């Protein structure tokens, strides 16, 4: 399976929303993604295409010289096939091109698969946000990558 990473466009948003709804208990709205892609000058989003379908997506906000990853998700049909790795690599590559010196994200304390993926790319757990997730009051693990 060939995975192609490219910038997210407005025409991708319906597919992205499908993945978002399948992946998160409190999904972002179509309007949120549309604003991010069309109006937020600090936001950068990518999609992963596989088998001529949107298999996943990810994005980050630039805050001075830091990249704050907002979301990463992979369609259930494409999980465990390298799509998540391709998205993380794509975000890191794009961040480097934008002059980012470090990146951060929050991940559910229970999401050990995602934490393992992020660790593979040099993200390290540095803290915890207690009760961060509104749907079940779960803690978030704060992870940083400094060696950009």
Order of alpha helices (4+ residues) and beta strands (2+ residues): beta-alpha-alpha-beta-beta-beta-alpha-beta-alpha-beta-beta
